[in-house]
Amino acid sequence: MAQGFAYQTDPSLSQQLPQAAEQSLEQLQQLVAPIALYPDSLIAQILPAATYPHEVVEAEQWIEQHKDLTGDRLAQEVDKQAWDPSIKALTQFPAVLANMNQNLAWTSELGDAYVNQQQDLSTAVQVMRQRAQQAGNLKTTAEQTVTTQGQTIVIQPATTDVVYVPQYDPWLAYGAPLAVFPGWYPYPGLFLDTPGVFFGLGFAVRPFYGFGWGWRNWAFDWHRGGRVVFNHNTYISRSTTIVNRNNFRSNRFNFRGADSHGRGFAGHQTFHSPTTPHIPEGTHSGAFGGFGHGGFARGNSSRGQSSVGGFHGGGRR
């Protein structure tokens, strides 16, 4: 795998790149439906990670090969990996990482929207939260705290040490049914075939506190264009897979990496993916558009529950 990149400044470069059409608000609402009811800080980890689909695949495979690691041991070994901090952070939530790997086309489109339509994506999340609230599926519970700040709905864990990821059908939880994202494959443990929203096991995040990429280092700023905040700085993805089309059109090239321990606010550029998928014709805007769960599917419903110790039981909203 090449360790460096030569960045062209040819004005014709932007004409050579695929110019994907921006997605409508309705399309973005469908795109964010699977995660819109997650805690804010978890969304702040998912969106940057979605810009590194190769590393999503690699990290999921690594987790599969290290099921014996839990808690502090898992955190220490993850810290050694050359992944973006957002990818490392999602190892705290193995079911979420597995779902992103399993639905790689969706992950890639989410990453593309985050890079190219950040404000619209943020608006779509808020619209879906409002719909869920109106449907009676978003409220404060023993597992989470839901507050409204002006027109913004904020979701935070009820405790600082345990984070619960809601389980729901993203096409039924928002009142009127949504069209299913093309090729979407429901991951056991996160998906429930019912209009309601439930809570399963909580993920203990305290073992990861001592690392620069841990839970407490992420936040979502709804009031500044939907930016992700990492270690008190605006996170900027340096992915070479998901293209910032505005930068290419204006010939701005500022690819700067961060170290593997999560210092700084950007990811590195070298991917170490053991799998190089073939990109079929007729792709969507994301780097892996057109991919469903084929080749990356995981069908083990207990997978997301075996990699992190200290689980806590949840309940229904």
N, C-alpha and C positions, 0 to 999 in steps of 0.2 A: 504494500500500500504506500502510495507516495506520501511523503512527509511535508511537502510544501506545495504551493500553488503559485502560478504566474498569473497575475491579474491584468487583463487586457484593458486598454483605454481607447480602443477603436470605437469611434462614434457609431459605427454600423452594428456594434454588438447588440444593442437593444433591439434591433430589427431581427437579429438572428434568434433571440430568445422567444419561447412560447409566450404569447401575450394572453394569458387567461382572463376571461371576463370576470369582473367583480360579481360576487354573489349578492342576490337581493336579500333584504331583511328577512323575508320568509324562508329563504334557503339557509340563512345563518341561524335562524331559530331552530330549524330542523337539525342543523349541525351541532348546536350546543345543548340540545335537549338531553343527551345522556349525562352531562356533567353540570348543568345549570343549578341543580339543587345540592351540589357539593359545597363544603365549606370554602370560603373565599381563598384561604391560603393554599388549599389543595388545588383549586383552579389555577392559582398563581404558579404552581409547579407543573401542572398538566400542559398548559399552553406553550411554555418554552420547550418542554420535552417533546411536544408534537412537531417541533421544527427539526428534530433529530431522529427521523424514523429508523435509520440504520442502527442507531444506538438503542432505540427501544427494542429492536429485535435482539441485539447482542445482550442487553441487560436481562431480558426475559430468559434467554437461553442460559445465561450465567446463573440466574436464580434457580432455574430448574436443576442445574448441576450442583447446586450447593444448598439443598434443602435442609441439610443438617445445621446450617448456621442460623442463629437467632440472636435477638437482642444486641448486646455489646459486640459479640464476635462477628455478627453480620455487619454491623456498622463499621467496624475496623477493616474488614476485608473489602467492603464497598468503597471505602475511602481510598483504597489503593488503586482502584480502577481508573482508567483514562477516559472517563465519561464526563459529559457536561454536568454541572451541579444539579440541574433539574432532573436529569435521569437518575442520579444518585439519590435524590430526595424521594423519588417514587419507589425506591426499593423498600421504603417504610410501608408502602401500600401495594403489596405484590399483586393483589387482585386487580387493582387499577392498571398497573403496568401490563399484566397479562391481557387485559381487555384491549388496551391500546395496540398491543402486538397482534392480537387476534383480528382486530378490525383496522388493518394498516391503511386502507384507503381512507377511512374516516379520519384516522390520526393525521395523515398527511394533509388532508383538506383543512383540518382544524389548524394545523401549523401554518399553512399557507394563508388562511384568513387572519390568524394572529399577526403575521408579519405584514400583510398588505391591507387589512381592513380592521385594525385594532379597535378603533372607536365603534364601528358598526358591530363588531363582535361583542364588545362590552354591552352595548345597547340591547343586543339580542338576548344576552343572559338575563338582563334585568326584565325584559318583556316576558321571558319564560317564567321567571320567579313570580312576577305579578300574576300571571295566569295560574300558576300552581297555588298561590295564596288564595286567589278567588275560588279555586276548586276545592279548597280546604286541605290541601296537601303540603302546605309549607307553614309551619308555626314552631314556636319554642317548645322543646320537649326536654326530657331528662338527658338527651344526648347532644342537643344543640341549642344555641340561642339565636333567635331571628329578630332583628331590629330593623326599623325603617328610619333612614336619615334623609329627610326631604323626600325625593323621589327614588331613593336608592335603598334596596333591600340588602342587608348584610347578614351573612350566615357565619357563625363562629362556633367552635366546639364548646360544649358546656363546661369542660374541664381542660386544664392545660397539659395533662399527661396522656390522655386517651382521645383519639379522634375516631368518630364513627362515620362511615361512608354509607349514605342512604341506599337502599335497594328499591328499585322501582322500574316500571316499564316506561321508557322515555317517550313512547308514542301514546300513552294513555294517562299519564300523571298530570297533565296540564289542562284538564277539562276536555274540550273538543279534541278528538283523536288527531294525531299528526301522521303524515305519510312517513313510512319507514325509510331511513337512509338506505340507499341502494347497497345491497350486499351486506347489510348489518347482521352480525352474528351475536346473539345474546350470550354473555358470559355468566355462567353459574356463580352465584354469590353476590352479584351486583344487579342482576335482572330478576324481576318477579312479574309473572304474567297476571297482573291485576292493576286496576286503576289507582290503588292506594300506594302509600310510601311506608316502608318499614326500615328498621335498623337491625342489623345482625351483630357481628362481632366488632368490637372496637380495636383499633390499632394503637399499641403503646408506642409513643414517639419519644419518650424520655431517653432511651438509650442512644438517640441520635443527636441530642442537644449539644454535645461537645464538638460537633463537626460543623464546618462552615456552611454546609449545604443542608443542615438539619431543619426541622419544622419551623423553629422560631425565626429563621432568617428569610422567610417568604411572606409577602403580603400583596394584596391587590388594591390598587388605587383607582377607585371608580370615578374620581373627580378630575383626573388628568388624562383623559383619553383612554381609560382602561389599561393603564400601564402596570406591568409587573414590577414589584420592588423586591430586590434581592440584596441582602446585607446593606440596607439603607440607600441603595442606588437603583436607578432605573435599569432593569435587565434588558440587554440588547443581544438578540440571538446572532451568533456568528456562523450559523449553519450554511454550508455550501450546497445543501440539498434543496432547501426551501429558499427560493429566490425572492429578495426584496426588489420587485420590479421597478419601483420608483427610483431606487438607488442606481439601477442599471441604466434607466432611461436618462438620468441626469449625470451619468458617468462618475458616481461617487463610489469609491472602493475603500472601505475602512475595515478590513478583516483583521481583527486583533483577538488573539486567544487569551484564555485565562488558564491558570494552572489547575491541575486535577484535584486540588483540595478545596475548591470552591471559593478561593479568594478572588475578588473582582466581581464582575457582573456579566460575564459573557462566557460562552463555551468555546472549546477549541474546534479546529476544523478537520482534523484527521479522523476518519472513521475506521473502526476495526471490525466491521461486520463480517461474520462468517458466512453470510448469505448475501448474494447480489441478485435481487429479483430481476426478472425480465419485465420490462415495462411494455404492456400491450398497447396496441393502437386504440385511439378513442379514449385516452385517459382524461381524468378530471383535472382540476387545477393543481392539485397536490402532486408531490413527486411520485407517489405511489397510487395515484388515482386509477381506478379500474380494478384494484385489488380488493377482493373480499377477504374471507378468512382462509381461503385455500392456501395450503402450504405453511401457514402460520397459525393454524387453529390449535387451540388447546382445549381439551374436553374434560379436564380433571376438576371437578367441582370443589375439591378440597385444596387445590393448589394455593389459592390465596389465603389459606388459613394455616399453612404449615411453616412459613418462612419467618414469621415474627412472633416472638413470645409475648406473653402478657395480654392475651385477648380478654375482652370483657363483653358480656352479653348485652344485647340491645332489646328494642321492642318496637312497637308500632307507633306511628305518629297519631 
